[in-house]
Amino acid sequence: MEHDQAVWAAFATVLERLPTALDAQLQRDSGLTHFEYGVLYALDTAPDRTLRMSVLAGYASCTLSRLSRAVTRLEGKGWVHRRPDPGDGRFTLAVLTDDGHAAVAQATPGHRALVDEVVFGALTNAQVRQLGVISRRIAAAVGPEPVWTPPDRSDQRP
């Protein structure tokens, strides 16, 4: 259908432009990729700022190999460290350091401002709610992995 092609073209354009804009802002302001910011943010909002690497990879929708490379870069900056899971030594934990928390705190305002401008500022409140529903439905159709949802912090939005 022609209608479907026009909708797909618009959505595909968003899929290409939005990550580029997010990466550019985070690189310029914080020296982070959007992927690295997402890893840090997920750790920052986790209990004790700690997650199993396998859980973090699921949240980031990436392979353990890709996550491991990113965590290695973040370890080099002193923002994350790894340690064996004391509850089950077969697993490795990623732990956000205090410096990593400071890096997230520094990066978040600029990132939030861009997201507010280019995503939420372009939509009505009703459209924002629809975007949430639509995004979760598409994510579920793509794969069975649960969609990462940050803890309820009414004062924060990535």
N, C-alpha and C positions, 0 to 999 in steps of 0.2 A: 504494500500500500504506500502511496505517495506520502500520506500523512505520517506514517510510521518512520519513513526515511527522514523527513524534516525534523521530527522529534529526536531521532537517533543522532542526526548531524549536530543538533544543538547540544545534546547531552555529551556526545563524543568531544565536542569542542571544550566543554567544561572539564572533562576528564583530562584533557591535554593542558589547558591553560591554568587551572587552579593549582595543581602541584608545582608548576613552574613558578607561579607567583609566590606561593608559600615558601618554596626553597629559596628564592631570591631574597625575600625579606629576612628570613632566618639566617641565611649566610651573611648577609650584609650587617645585620644588627647583632648577631650572637655567634657567628662562626659554626652554626649547626645546619645540618640538613633537616628537612621536615621529618624524615624517618627517625633521625637521632632525637629530635625534640619529642616525638611521640613515645619513644622508648623511655626517655627521661621523665616525661609527664606521667606515663603509666606507673613507673616506679614511685614517683613522688606522691601519687594518690593511693598507692597500695599500703596495706597495713605494714607498719615498721619499715616502709619504703623498700620492701623486699618482695621479689617474685621468683618462682622457679623459672629458669630460662625457657623451658618448654611452654609454660603458661604465657610468658611474655612473647614468645614467638607466635603463639596463637592469637594473642591480642593484636600483634603487629602484622598478622597475615603474611608471615614470611617463614622461610626455612630456618632451622637452627643454625645453619652455616652462615646465612646472611646476618642473622642476629649476632652471632659470635664475632663476626668481623666488626660490626658496629660497636659492640660492647668493648672489644679490644681498643678501638679508637677512643671510646669514652673513658676507659681505664687509663689510657695514656694521658688524659687531661685531669685525672684524679677525681672524676665525677661518679664513677661506678667501680665496684669491685665484685669479684666472684668468690664464692666459698661453697663448700659442700653443704648440702641440706642435712642438718643434724638429725632430722627425723627419718631420712632415707638417703644414705650416702650415694645412691645411684644417680641422684639429681644434683644439679648445680643451681645455686641461688645467685641472682643478680641483686646487688644492694646499692642503693643510691647513697652517696656520701653527703656530708654537709655541704661540701663545695658543689656537688651535683645539684643539691636542692637550691643553692644560691644561683646556679646557672639557670635552672628552670624559672626561678622567681624573676631573674633578670630578663629572660627571653619571653615570658608570657605576655606582658603588657603589649608589646609591639605585635606579637603574633595575634593576640586577641583583637587588637585594633584592626588589623588587616582582615581577619575573618569577619568581624562585625561589618566592615565596610563592603567587602566584595560578595559576601554570602548573605548575612542577615539583613544588611542595609538595603539589599536589592529586593527583599521579599516582605510581604505583609506578615503579621503574626500568624494568620491562618495558613499562609504558604509555608512558613517555617515548620509548623506542626505537620503539614502534608509532606514536606521534605523529609522529616524524621520517619514518618510511616513508609514513604516510598523507599528511602535508603535502606531501612531494615528489611523490607520485602525483597529488594534486589539482592542485598547481601545474603539473605537466606536462600534465594534461588541459586546463587553462585556456589554456595557451599554450606555444609551443615555446621561449621564451626560457629560458636556463639559470637555475636557482635560485642566488642568491648564497650562497656558503658562505665563512665567514671562514677565514683561515689557521688551521692547527692550532695552537692555543695552549691547552694543557690547563688553564692557570691563568685563562682568561678565558671568560666567557659573557655575551652582551649582556643 
